[in-house]
Amino acid sequence: MRLLLDTHALLWYLGGSDKLSARARAEIESPGNTLLFSLAGAWEIAIKLSLGKLHLSVPFERLIPGELRANGIELLPISAAHAAAIVDLPMHHRDPFDRMLVVQGVKEGRHS
């Protein structure tokens, strides 16, 4: 299965937080799953760091892409097709990062 991790799931997983459910941790650690993290999430982390709303135990440059690579997580780029699909996405989510994750999850899920 392909799993697209959102920003909180990634940070909780890498930080060993108990905020990540046991089921989510098991799926992330399952060797049969392919793990993806969106460039939109990396962008979100960078913005929150610059605003002082997030603090990391490792520098951003080490987290992205170093910690991703070390944990077998692929960085999923944002394509023109992903951006175009947002035009038709219902406004269930107003957060632009969440909207991109929804679109990427749908688009990339079709490739599985």
N, CA, C and O atoms as a Tinker XYZ file with bonds, in Angstrom:
   448  protein
     1  N      0.853000   -1.166000    0.000000    73     2
     2  CA     0.000000    0.000000    0.000000    64     1     3
     3  C      0.902000    1.233000    0.000000    63     2     4     5
     4  O      1.987000    1.222000    0.583000    81     3
     5  N      0.440000    2.295000   -0.662000    73     3     6
     6  CA     1.150000    3.574000   -0.663000    64     5     7
     7  C      0.501000    4.480000    0.373000    63     6     8     9
     8  O     -0.714000    4.677000    0.360000    81     7
     9  N      1.309000    5.026000    1.265000    73     7    10
    10  CA     0.808000    5.894000    2.322000    64     9    11
    11  C      1.379000    7.296000    2.133000    63    10    12    13
    12  O      2.595000    7.476000    2.079000    81    11
    13  N      0.501000    8.279000    2.034000    73    11    14
    14  CA     0.905000    9.673000    1.952000    64    13    15
    15  C      0.768000   10.263000    3.351000    63    14    16    17
    16  O     -0.340000   10.462000    3.847000    81    15
    17  N      1.903000   10.537000    3.977000    73    15    18
    18  CA     1.904000   11.044000    5.352000    64    17    19
    19  C      1.650000   12.542000    5.363000    63    18    20    21
    20  O      2.228000   13.284000    4.568000    81    19
    21  N      0.787000   12.981000    6.263000    73    19    22
    22  CA     0.626000   14.424000    6.417000    64    21    23
    23  C      1.731000   14.931000    7.344000    63    22    24    25
    24  O      2.497000   14.144000    7.900000    81    23
    25  N      1.804000   16.238000    7.499000    73    23    26
    26  CA     2.895000   16.857000    8.246000    64    25    27
    27  C      2.934000   16.385000    9.693000    63    26    28    29
    28  O      3.999000   16.038000   10.204000    81    27
    29  N      1.779000   16.369000   10.360000    73    27    30
    30  CA     1.760000   15.929000   11.757000    64    29    31
    31  C      2.187000   14.473000   11.884000    63    30    32    33
    32  O      2.981000   14.135000   12.761000    81    31
    33  N      1.671000   13.616000   11.024000    73    31    34
    34  CA     2.025000   12.194000   11.102000    64    33    35
    35  C      3.531000   12.013000   10.937000    63    34    36    37
    36  O      4.147000   11.235000   11.665000    81    35
    37  N      4.118000   12.722000    9.991000    73    35    38
    38  CA     5.557000   12.606000    9.787000    64    37    39
    39  C      6.325000   13.065000   11.023000    63    38    40    41
    40  O      7.193000   12.346000   11.519000    81    39
    41  N      6.008000   14.255000   11.518000    73    39    42
    42  CA     6.730000   14.791000   12.672000    64    41    43
    43  C      6.524000   13.933000   13.914000    63    42    44    45
    44  O      7.467000   13.712000   14.674000    81    43
    45  N      5.306000   13.448000   14.129000    73    43    46
    46  CA     5.041000   12.584000   15.269000    64    45    47
    47  C      5.806000   11.270000   15.139000    63    46    48    49
    48  O      6.360000   10.766000   16.116000    81    47
    49  N      5.830000   10.720000   13.926000    73    47    50
    50  CA     6.546000    9.463000   13.718000    64    49    51
    51  C      8.041000    9.643000   13.964000    63    50    52    53
    52  O      8.644000    8.883000   14.722000    81    51
    53  N      8.632000   10.637000   13.331000    73    51    54
    54  CA    10.072000   10.857000   13.483000    64    53    55
    55  C     10.450000   11.216000   14.907000    63    54    56    57
    56  O     11.541000   10.881000   15.370000    81    55
    57  N      9.549000   11.898000   15.603000    73    55    58
    58  CA     9.818000   12.294000   16.981000    64    57    59
    59  C      9.445000   11.253000   18.019000    63    58    60    61
    60  O      9.683000   11.455000   19.210000    81    59
    61  N      8.860000   10.137000   17.584000    73    59    62
    62  CA     8.456000    9.085000   18.519000    64    61    63
    63  C      7.304000    9.494000   19.426000    63    62    64    65
    64  O      7.172000    8.977000   20.535000    81    63
    65  N      6.466000   10.425000   18.957000    73    63    66
    66  CA     5.367000   10.941000   19.774000    64    65    67
    67  C      4.254000    9.914000   19.968000    63    66    68    69
    68  O      3.944000    9.132000   19.070000    81    67
    69  N      3.663000    9.937000   21.161000    73    67    70
    70  CA     2.517000    9.071000   21.419000    64    69    71
    71  C      1.231000    9.658000   20.827000    63    70    72    73
    72  O      0.165000    9.055000   20.951000    81    71
    73  N      1.320000   10.820000   20.191000    73    71    74
    74  CA     0.156000   11.390000   19.501000    64    73    75
    75  C     -0.180000   10.586000   18.246000    63    74    76    77
    76  O     -1.312000   10.627000   17.763000    81    75
    77  N      0.805000    9.854000   17.719000    73    75    78
    78  CA     0.574000    8.994000   16.561000    64    77    79
    79  C     -0.043000    7.692000   17.055000    63    78    80    81
    80  O      0.507000    7.035000   17.939000    81    79
    81  N     -1.179000    7.322000   16.488000    73    79    82
    82  CA    -1.858000    6.112000   16.950000    64    81    83
    83  C     -1.009000    4.868000   16.682000    63    82    84    85
    84  O     -0.146000    4.857000   15.804000    81    83
    85  N     -1.278000    3.832000   17.458000    73    83    86
    86  CA    -0.558000    2.566000   17.292000    64    85    87
    87  C     -0.791000    1.999000   15.892000    63    86    88    89
    88  O      0.121000    1.439000   15.283000    81    87
    89  N     -2.004000    2.147000   15.393000    73    87    90
    90  CA    -2.310000    1.626000   14.057000    64    89    91
    91  C     -1.529000    2.382000   12.985000    63    90    92    93
    92  O     -0.978000    1.776000   12.066000    81    91
    93  N     -1.485000    3.717000   13.109000    73    91    94
    94  CA    -0.736000    4.514000   12.137000    64    93    95
    95  C      0.744000    4.149000   12.185000    63    94    96    97
    96  O      1.377000    3.988000   11.142000    81    95
    97  N      1.295000    4.020000   13.378000    73    95    98
    98  CA     2.713000    3.651000   13.514000    64    97    99
    99  C      2.969000    2.284000   12.879000    63    98   100   101
   100  O      3.972000    2.100000   12.189000    81    99
   101  N      2.076000    1.335000   13.106000    73    99   102
   102  CA     2.234000   -0.011000   12.537000    64   101   103
   103  C      2.216000    0.052000   11.010000    63   102   104   105
   104  O      3.013000   -0.621000   10.355000    81   103
   105  N      1.320000    0.848000   10.441000    73   103   106
   106  CA     1.249000    0.972000    8.969000    64   105   107
   107  C      2.520000    1.622000    8.416000    63   106   108   109
   108  O      3.047000    1.196000    7.388000    81   107
   109  N      3.003000    2.651000    9.105000    73   107   110
   110  CA     4.224000    3.322000    8.659000    64   109   111
   111  C      5.407000    2.362000    8.716000    63   110   112   113
   112  O      6.260000    2.374000    7.829000    81   111
   113  N      5.462000    1.543000    9.739000    73   111   114
   114  CA     6.586000    0.634000    9.927000    64   113   115
   115  C      6.451000   -0.675000    9.163000    63   114   116   117
   116  O      7.385000   -1.476000    9.149000    81   115
   117  N      5.308000   -0.907000    8.529000    73   115   118
   118  CA     5.113000   -2.137000    7.769000    64   117   119
   119  C      6.008000   -2.137000    6.528000    63   118   120   121
   120  O      5.929000   -1.224000    5.707000    81   119
   121  N      6.856000   -3.155000    6.391000    73   119   122
   122  CA     7.789000   -3.174000    5.263000    64   121   123
   123  C      7.106000   -3.280000    3.891000    63   122   124   125
   124  O      7.730000   -2.992000    2.870000    81   123
   125  N      5.864000   -3.679000    3.859000    73   123   126
   126  CA     5.152000   -3.797000    2.590000    64   125   127
   127  C      4.590000   -2.488000    2.068000    63   126   128   129
   128  O      4.107000   -2.425000    0.937000    81   127
   129  N      4.647000   -1.448000    2.877000    73   127   130
   130  CA     4.075000   -0.160000    2.482000    64   129   131
   131  C      5.142000    0.781000    1.925000    63   130   132   133
   132  O      6.286000    0.783000    2.379000    81   131
   133  N      4.747000    1.572000    0.940000    73   131   134
   134  CA     5.585000    2.627000    0.383000    64   133   135
   135  C      5.159000    3.928000    1.039000    63   134   136   137
   136  O      3.979000    4.279000    1.024000    81   135
   137  N      6.110000    4.640000    1.610000    73   135   138
   138  CA     5.815000    5.878000    2.326000    64   137   139
   139  C      6.156000    7.092000    1.471000    63   138   140   141
   140  O      7.232000    7.175000    0.878000    81   139
   141  N      5.219000    8.028000    1.422000    73   139   142
   142  CA     5.395000    9.264000    0.662000    64   141   143
   143  C      5.160000   10.455000    1.582000    63   142   144   145
   144  O      4.327000   10.399000    2.487000    81   143
   145  N      5.901000   11.527000    1.342000    73   143   146
   146  CA     5.684000   12.786000    2.035000    64   145   147
   147  C      5.705000   13.879000    0.978000    63   146   148   149
   148  O      6.651000   13.980000    0.198000    81   147
   149  N      4.667000   14.689000    0.956000    73   147   150
   150  CA     4.516000   15.706000   -0.074000    64   149   151
   151  C      5.467000   16.881000    0.119000    63   150   152   153
   152  O      5.764000   17.288000    1.243000    81   151
   153  N      5.926000   17.402000   -0.981000    73   151   154
   154  CA     6.692000   18.640000   -0.951000    64   153   155
   155  C      5.862000   19.749000   -0.301000    63   154   156   157
   156  O      6.418000   20.669000    0.299000    81   155
   157  N      4.542000   19.663000   -0.418000    73   155   158
   158  CA     3.658000   20.637000    0.251000    64   157   159
   159  C      3.863000   20.589000    1.763000    63   158   160   161
   160  O      3.824000   21.629000    2.421000    81   159
   161  N      4.078000   19.409000    2.320000    73   159   162
   162  CA     4.338000   19.276000    3.749000    64   161   163
   163  C      5.678000   19.884000    4.137000    63   162   164   165
   164  O      5.798000   20.517000    5.186000    81   163
   165  N      6.686000   19.691000    3.291000    73   163   166
   166  CA     7.995000   20.299000    3.546000    64   165   167
   167  C      7.871000   21.817000    3.535000    63   166   168   169
   168  O      8.464000   22.505000    4.367000    81   167
   169  N      7.105000   22.326000    2.598000    73   167   170
   170  CA     6.864000   23.765000    2.496000    64   169   171
   171  C      6.138000   24.265000    3.753000    63   170   172   173
   172  O      6.474000   25.319000    4.295000    81   171
   173  N      5.145000   23.501000    4.206000    73   171   174
   174  CA     4.404000   23.865000    5.408000    64   173   175
   175  C      5.340000   23.926000    6.622000    63   174   176   177
   176  O      5.258000   24.858000    7.422000    81   175
   177  N      6.215000   22.947000    6.757000    73   175   178
   178  CA     7.177000   22.941000    7.868000    64   177   179
   179  C      8.074000   24.172000    7.798000    63   178   180   181
   180  O      8.299000   24.836000    8.809000    81   179
   181  N      8.582000   24.475000    6.615000    73   179   182
   182  CA     9.463000   25.636000    6.454000    64   181   183
   183  C      8.760000   26.935000    6.838000    63   182   184   185
   184  O      9.352000   27.794000    7.490000    81   183
   185  N      7.511000   27.077000    6.437000    73   183   186
   186  CA     6.747000   28.285000    6.774000    64   185   187
   187  C      6.535000   28.376000    8.287000    63   186   188   189
   188  O      6.732000   29.437000    8.880000    81   187
   189  N      6.136000   27.271000    8.906000    73   187   190
   190  CA     5.900000   27.288000   10.355000    64   189   191
   191  C      7.186000   27.561000   11.126000    63   190   192   193
   192  O      7.153000   28.237000   12.155000    81   191
   193  N      8.309000   27.049000   10.650000    73   191   194
   194  CA     9.594000   27.349000   11.283000    64   193   195
   195  C      9.902000   28.835000   11.186000    63   194   196   197
   196  O     10.324000   29.457000   12.161000    81   195
   197  N      9.687000   29.403000    9.996000    73   195   198
   198  CA    10.017000   30.819000    9.791000    64   197   199
   199  C      9.125000   31.738000   10.620000    63   198   200   201
   200  O      9.539000   32.843000   10.971000    81   199
   201  N      7.912000   31.300000   10.936000    73   199   202
   202  CA     6.991000   32.089000   11.752000    64   201   203
   203  C      7.163000   31.836000   13.251000    63   202   204   205
   204  O      6.513000   32.485000   14.072000    81   203
   205  N      8.033000   30.902000   13.603000    73   203   206
   206  CA     8.232000   30.564000   15.007000    64   205   207
   207  C      7.121000   29.709000   15.600000    63   206   208   209
   208  O      7.016000   29.592000   16.821000    81   207
   209  N      6.287000   29.107000   14.743000    73   207   210
   210  CA     5.177000   28.273000   15.215000    64   209   211
   211  C      5.558000   26.807000   15.364000    63   210   212   213
   212  O      4.755000   25.993000   15.820000    81   211
   213  N      6.784000   26.476000   14.979000    73   211   214
   214  CA     7.252000   25.092000   15.048000    64   213   215
   215  C      8.729000   25.119000   15.398000    63   214   216   217
   216  O      9.481000   25.978000   14.937000    81   215
   217  N      9.128000   24.160000   16.224000    73   215   218
   218  CA    10.535000   23.998000   16.575000    64   217   219
   219  C     10.882000   22.535000   16.357000    63   218   220   221
   220  O     10.141000   21.646000   16.777000    81   219
   221  N     12.000000   22.289000   15.706000    73   219   222
   222  CA    12.437000   20.930000   15.417000    64   221   223
   223  C     13.663000   20.586000   16.244000    63   222   224   225
   224  O     14.443000   21.463000   16.615000    81   223
   225  N     13.823000   19.308000   16.526000    73   223   226
   226  CA    15.015000   18.863000   17.245000    64   225   227
   227  C     16.213000   18.704000   16.316000    63   226   228   229
   228  O     17.348000   18.569000   16.773000    81   227
   229  N     15.956000   18.720000   15.012000    73   227   230
   230  CA    17.026000   18.664000   14.001000    64   229   231
   231  C     16.809000   19.819000   13.024000    63   230   232   233
   232  O     15.675000   20.261000   12.844000    81   231
   233  N     17.863000   20.310000   12.396000    73   231   234
   234  CA    17.687000   21.384000   11.419000    64   233   235
   235  C     16.832000   20.927000   10.232000    63   234   236   237
   236  O     16.833000   19.753000    9.862000    81   235
   237  N     16.107000   21.878000    9.650000    73   235   238
   238  CA    15.249000   21.572000    8.503000    64   237   239
   239  C     16.036000   20.858000    7.411000    63   238   240   241
   240  O     15.540000   19.900000    6.817000    81   239
   241  N     17.252000   21.311000    7.141000    73   239   242
   242  CA    18.070000   20.731000    6.079000    64   241   243
   243  C     18.410000   19.269000    6.339000    63   242   244   245
   244  O     18.687000   18.516000    5.406000    81   243
   245  N     18.387000   18.872000    7.598000    73   243   246
   246  CA    18.629000   17.466000    7.924000    64   245   247
   247  C     17.330000   16.663000    7.843000    63   246   248   249
   248  O     17.328000   15.499000    7.442000    81   247
   249  N     16.248000   17.295000    8.223000    73   247   250
   250  CA    14.948000   16.620000    8.184000    64   249   251
   251  C     14.546000   16.313000    6.746000    63   250   252   253
   252  O     14.163000   15.191000    6.414000    81   251
   253  N     14.642000   17.338000    5.906000    73   251   254
   254  CA    14.262000   17.204000    4.492000    64   253   255
   255  C     15.519000   17.408000    3.667000    63   254   256   257
   256  O     16.005000   18.539000    3.646000    81   255
   257  N     16.069000   16.472000    3.018000    73   255   258
   258  CA    15.585000   15.108000    2.777000    64   257   259
   259  C     16.230000   14.032000    3.645000    63   258   260   261
   260  O     15.862000   12.863000    3.531000    81   259
   261  N     17.184000   14.391000    4.512000    73   259   262
   262  CA    17.962000   13.404000    5.256000    64   261   263
   263  C     17.160000   12.409000    6.063000    63   262   264   265
   264  O     17.318000   11.200000    5.890000    81   263
   265  N     16.294000   12.898000    6.950000    73   263   266
   266  CA    15.495000   11.996000    7.781000    64   265   267
   267  C     14.482000   11.221000    6.945000    63   266   268   269
   268  O     14.146000   10.080000    7.265000    81   267
   269  N     14.001000   11.842000    5.878000    73   267   270
   270  CA    13.089000   11.107000    4.998000    64   269   271
   271  C     13.817000    9.906000    4.401000    63   270   272   273
   272  O     13.323000    8.780000    4.450000    81   271
   273  N     14.983000   10.160000    3.843000    73   271   274
   274  CA    15.757000    9.094000    3.221000    64   273   275
   275  C     16.106000    8.007000    4.239000    63   274   276   277
   276  O     15.973000    6.816000    3.956000    81   275
   277  N     16.548000    8.422000    5.415000    73   275   278
   278  CA    16.941000    7.462000    6.457000    64   277   279
   279  C     15.779000    6.571000    6.892000    63   278   280   281
   280  O     15.996000    5.451000    7.353000    81   279
   281  N     14.556000    7.060000    6.748000    73   279   282
   282  CA    13.366000    6.306000    7.157000    64   281   283
   283  C     12.597000    5.720000    5.985000    63   282   284   285
   284  O     11.473000    5.247000    6.153000    81   283
   285  N     13.197000    5.747000    4.795000    73   283   286
   286  CA    12.570000    5.144000    3.623000    64   285   287
   287  C     11.324000    5.862000    3.151000    63   286   288   289
   288  O     10.401000    5.235000    2.631000    81   287
   289  N     11.292000    7.179000    3.331000    73   287   290
   290  CA    10.129000    7.975000    2.937000    64   289   291
   291  C     10.492000    8.774000    1.687000    63   290   292   293
   292  O     11.469000    9.523000    1.683000    81   291
   293  N      9.703000    8.610000    0.634000    73   291   294
   294  CA     9.949000    9.312000   -0.629000    64   293   295
   295  C      9.311000   10.694000   -0.595000    63   294   296   297
   296  O      8.181000   10.853000   -0.135000    81   295
   297  N     10.046000   11.698000   -1.087000    73   295   298
   298  CA     9.491000   13.041000   -1.203000    64   297   299
   299  C      8.680000   13.104000   -2.492000    63   298   300   301
   300  O      9.215000   12.895000   -3.581000    81   299
   301  N      7.382000   13.393000   -2.365000    73   299   302
   302  CA     6.479000   13.456000   -3.510000    64   301   303
   303  C      6.420000   14.888000   -4.030000    63   302   304   305
   304  O      5.952000   15.785000   -3.329000    81   303
   305  N      6.893000   15.105000   -5.255000    73   303   306
   306  CA     6.851000   16.461000   -5.803000    64   305   307
   307  C      5.423000   16.910000   -6.108000    63   306   308   309
   308  O      4.501000   16.097000   -6.188000    81   307
   309  N      5.267000   18.202000   -6.273000    73   307   310
   310  CA     3.981000   18.766000   -6.695000    64   309   311
   311  C      4.052000   18.947000   -8.205000    63   310   312   313
   312  O      4.921000   19.654000   -8.716000    81   311
   313  N      3.142000   18.313000   -8.903000    73   311   314
   314  CA     3.134000   18.404000  -10.372000    64   313   315
   315  C      2.092000   19.420000  -10.839000    63   314   316   317
   316  O      1.240000   19.859000  -10.067000    81   315
   317  N      2.179000   19.778000  -12.101000    73   315   318
   318  CA     1.182000   20.667000  -12.698000    64   317   319
   319  C     -0.206000   20.012000  -12.642000    63   318   320   321
   320  O     -1.212000   20.697000  -12.458000    81   319
   321  N     -0.251000   18.689000  -12.801000    73   319   322
   322  CA    -1.536000   17.977000  -12.725000    64   321   323
   323  C     -2.127000   18.067000  -11.322000    63   322   324   325
   324  O     -3.342000   18.189000  -11.169000    81   323
   325  N     -1.281000   18.008000  -10.303000    73   323   326
   326  CA    -1.767000   18.165000   -8.925000    64   325   327
   327  C     -2.359000   19.558000   -8.744000    63   326   328   329
   328  O     -3.459000   19.709000   -8.212000    81   327
   329  N     -1.630000   20.565000   -9.184000    73   327   330
   330  CA    -2.104000   21.945000   -9.034000    64   329   331
   331  C     -3.417000   22.158000   -9.793000    63   330   332   333
   332  O     -4.332000   22.803000   -9.281000    81   331
   333  N     -3.509000   21.621000  -10.998000    73   331   334
   334  CA    -4.716000   21.799000  -11.810000    64   333   335
   335  C     -5.930000   21.142000  -11.159000    63   334   336   337
   336  O     -7.043000   21.656000  -11.270000    81   335
   337  N     -5.729000   20.024000  -10.489000    73   335   338
   338  CA    -6.844000   19.297000   -9.874000    64   337   339
   339  C     -7.467000   20.073000   -8.719000    63   338   340   341
   340  O     -8.615000   19.816000   -8.359000    81   339
   341  N     -6.740000   21.008000   -8.138000    73   339   342
   342  CA    -7.289000   21.798000   -7.031000    64   341   343
   343  C     -8.452000   22.665000   -7.496000    63   342   344   345
   344  O     -9.339000   22.991000   -6.707000    81   343
   345  N     -8.451000   23.037000   -8.765000    73   343   346
   346  CA    -9.530000   23.879000   -9.308000    64   345   347
   347  C    -10.892000   23.233000   -9.081000    63   346   348   349
   348  O    -11.858000   23.924000   -8.757000    81   347
   349  N    -10.977000   21.928000   -9.245000    73   347   350
   350  CA   -12.254000   21.220000   -9.134000    64   349   351
   351  C    -12.495000   20.579000   -7.769000    63   350   352   353
   352  O    -13.506000   19.905000   -7.573000    81   351
   353  N    -11.578000   20.782000   -6.828000    73   351   354
   354  CA   -11.721000   20.169000   -5.514000    64   353   355
   355  C    -12.748000   20.937000   -4.680000    63   354   356   357
   356  O    -12.626000   22.152000   -4.524000    81   355
   357  N    -13.763000   20.244000   -4.140000    73   355   358
   358  CA   -14.730000   20.925000   -3.268000    64   357   359
   359  C    -14.021000   21.567000   -2.078000    63   358   360   361
   360  O    -12.938000   21.130000   -1.689000    81   359
   361  N    -14.619000   22.584000   -1.510000    73   359   362
   362  CA   -14.003000   23.336000   -0.426000    64   361   363
   363  C    -14.223000   22.690000    0.949000    63   362   364   365
   364  O    -14.596000   23.371000    1.904000    81   363
   365  N    -13.992000   21.390000    1.042000    73   363   366
   366  CA   -14.092000   20.719000    2.340000    64   365   367
   367  C    -12.956000   21.159000    3.254000    63   366   368   369
   368  O    -13.112000   21.216000    4.473000    81   367
   369  N    -11.813000   21.469000    2.653000    73   367   370
   370  CA   -10.638000   21.934000    3.388000    64   369   371
   371  C    -10.248000   23.304000    2.856000    63   370   372   373
   372  O    -10.126000   23.484000    1.645000    81   371
   373  N    -10.055000   24.258000    3.734000    73   371   374
   374  CA    -9.628000   25.589000    3.315000    64   373   375
   375  C     -8.112000   25.718000    3.354000    63   374   376   377
   376  O     -7.535000   26.554000    2.658000    81   375
   377  N     -7.469000   24.888000    4.170000    73   375   378
   378  CA    -6.018000   24.935000    4.295000    64   377   379
   379  C     -5.382000   24.504000    2.968000    63   378   380   381
   380  O     -5.665000   23.408000    2.484000    81   379
   381  N     -4.537000   25.338000    2.377000    73   379   382
   382  CA    -3.963000   25.004000    1.065000    64   381   383
   383  C     -3.081000   23.749000    1.097000    63   382   384   385
   384  O     -3.018000   23.022000    0.105000    81   383
   385  N     -2.411000   23.487000    2.204000    73   383   386
   386  CA    -1.573000   22.298000    2.293000    64   385   387
   387  C     -2.433000   21.039000    2.346000    63   386   388   389
   388  O     -2.120000   20.039000    1.700000    81   387
   389  N     -3.520000   21.092000    3.121000    73   387   390
   390  CA    -4.443000   19.958000    3.174000    64   389   391
   391  C     -5.081000   19.717000    1.809000    63   390   392   393
   392  O     -5.258000   18.571000    1.395000    81   391
   393  N     -5.420000   20.785000    1.123000    73   391   394
   394  CA    -6.024000   20.640000   -0.211000    64   393   395
   395  C     -5.067000   19.939000   -1.173000    63   394   396   397
   396  O     -5.480000   19.090000   -1.963000    81   395
   397  N     -3.791000   20.299000   -1.101000    73   395   398
   398  CA    -2.818000   19.641000   -1.974000    64   397   399
   399  C     -2.677000   18.170000   -1.612000    63   398   400   401
   400  O     -2.563000   17.326000   -2.501000    81   399
   401  N     -2.683000   17.849000   -0.327000    73   399   402
   402  CA    -2.573000   16.449000    0.073000    64   401   403
   403  C     -3.761000   15.627000   -0.416000    63   402   404   405
   404  O     -3.599000   14.483000   -0.842000    81   403
   405  N     -4.958000   16.217000   -0.353000    73   403   406
   406  CA    -6.146000   15.512000   -0.854000    64   405   407
   407  C     -5.982000   15.205000   -2.331000    63   406   408   409
   408  O     -6.201000   14.075000   -2.767000    81   407
   409  N     -5.597000   16.209000   -3.095000    73   407   410
   410  CA    -5.423000   16.025000   -4.542000    64   409   411
   411  C     -4.335000   14.994000   -4.828000    63   410   412   413
   412  O     -4.515000   14.112000   -5.668000    81   411
   413  N     -3.217000   15.106000   -4.134000    73   411   414
   414  CA    -2.136000   14.147000   -4.370000    64   413   415
   415  C     -2.557000   12.738000   -3.968000    63   414   416   417
   416  O     -2.224000   11.771000   -4.653000    81   415
   417  N     -3.280000   12.618000   -2.874000    73   415   418
   418  CA    -3.741000   11.294000   -2.457000    64   417   419
   419  C     -4.637000   10.658000   -3.512000    63   418   420   421
   420  O     -4.512000    9.468000   -3.801000    81   419
   421  N     -5.526000   11.435000   -4.078000    73   419   422
   422  CA    -6.418000   10.919000   -5.118000    64   421   423
   423  C     -5.633000   10.584000   -6.375000    63   422   424   425
   424  O     -5.754000    9.480000   -6.907000    81   423
   425  N     -4.836000   11.519000   -6.851000    73   423   426
   426  CA    -4.082000   11.324000   -8.097000    64   425   427
   427  C     -3.082000   10.182000   -7.968000    63   426   428   429
   428  O     -3.009000    9.319000   -8.843000    81   427
   429  N     -2.316000   10.172000   -6.889000    73   427   430
   430  CA    -1.289000    9.147000   -6.718000    64   429   431
   431  C     -1.896000    7.790000   -6.387000    63   430   432   433
   432  O     -1.306000    6.756000   -6.702000    81   431
   433  N     -3.067000    7.780000   -5.756000    73   431   434
   434  CA    -3.743000    6.531000   -5.447000    64   433   435
   435  C     -4.172000    5.772000   -6.693000    63   434   436   437
   436  O     -4.299000    4.548000   -6.683000    81   435
   437  N     -4.388000    6.511000   -7.749000    73   435   438
   438  CA    -4.778000    5.871000   -9.026000    64   437   439
   439  C     -3.617000    5.145000   -9.682000    63   438   440   441
   440  O     -3.822000    4.334000  -10.585000    81   439
   441  N     -2.393000    5.430000   -9.231000    73   439   442
   442  CA    -1.210000    4.799000   -9.809000    64   441   443
   443  C     -0.852000    3.504000   -9.095000    63   442   444   445
   444  O      0.040000    2.776000   -9.530000    81   443
   445  N     -1.550000    3.218000   -7.997000    73   443   446
   446  CA    -1.205000    2.015000   -7.192000    64   445   447
   447  C     -1.685000    0.750000   -7.860000    63   446   448
   448  O     -1.484000   -0.343000   -7.330000    81   447
